[in-house]
Amino acid sequence: MKANREYELNVRRGGRGPAALAHPERVDQVEIVEIATGEVALFWDTAPAQTGRLSRALKADLSQLEPREFMRRWRRWEVR
């Protein structure tokens, strides 16, 4: 089973505009949520320029990796 069957990616942007025009203090949020419980498993506050890159990498790994491998790979990069 792939990780995208157990986890969901949520991206919340801190503003409406594109990242290139974002205010320097804007913060976006990226989180991985457990589908079964609805609880946040991983969470990042990101600069707008990083949000797209991070979400694309997470989507790719969610569709390719097993759930345990996905969590092992991304847990070390989580910022708490």
C-alpha positions in Angstrom: 0.0 0.0 0.0 1.3 3.5 -0.9 1.5 6.3 1.7 -1.2 8.4 -0.1 -3.8 5.9 1.1 -2.9 6.7 4.7 -1.9 10.3 4.6 -3.2 13.5 3.0 -1.2 16.6 2.0 -2.7 20.0 3.0 -1.2 23.3 1.9 -2.4 26.6 3.3 -1.1 29.7 1.8 -0.7 32.8 4.0 -2.0 35.1 1.2 -3.8 35.1 -2.1 -1.0 36.3 -4.4 1.7 34.2 -6.1 4.9 33.4 -4.2 7.0 35.7 -6.4 4.9 38.7 -5.2 4.4 37.6 -1.6 5.1 39.9 1.3 8.5 38.9 2.9 6.8 38.1 6.2 4.2 35.8 4.7 4.2 32.2 6.0 2.6 29.2 4.3 1.8 26.0 6.1 2.3 22.5 4.8 1.0 19.5 6.7 0.6 15.7 6.4 -2.6 14.5 8.0 -3.5 10.9 8.9 -6.7 10.1 7.0 -8.0 7.6 9.5 -7.7 9.9 12.5 -7.6 13.4 11.0 -4.6 14.2 13.1 -1.6 16.1 11.8 1.4 13.8 11.5 4.0 16.2 10.0 3.9 20.0 9.9 6.1 22.8 8.3 5.9 26.6 8.3 7.5 27.6 5.0 8.4 30.7 3.0 6.2 31.1 -0.1 9.2 30.3 -2.4 9.7 26.9 -0.6 6.1 25.8 -0.5 5.7 24.7 -4.0 8.9 22.7 -4.1 8.1 21.0 -0.7 4.6 20.1 -1.7 5.7 18.6 -5.0 8.3 16.5 -3.3 5.8 15.3 -0.7 3.2 14.4 -3.4 5.8 12.4 -5.3 6.9 10.5 -2.2 3.3 9.9 -1.1 2.5 8.2 -4.4 5.7 6.1 -4.5 6.6 5.1 -1.0 5.1 2.8 1.6 3.7 4.6 4.7 6.6 3.6 7.0 9.2 4.6 4.6 7.5 7.9 3.9 7.3 8.8 7.6 10.9 7.7 8.1 12.1 9.9 5.3 10.2 13.0 6.1 10.0 13.0 9.9 13.6 14.1 10.2 12.8 17.3 8.2 9.8 18.3 10.3 10.1 21.6 12.2 8.3 21.7 15.6 
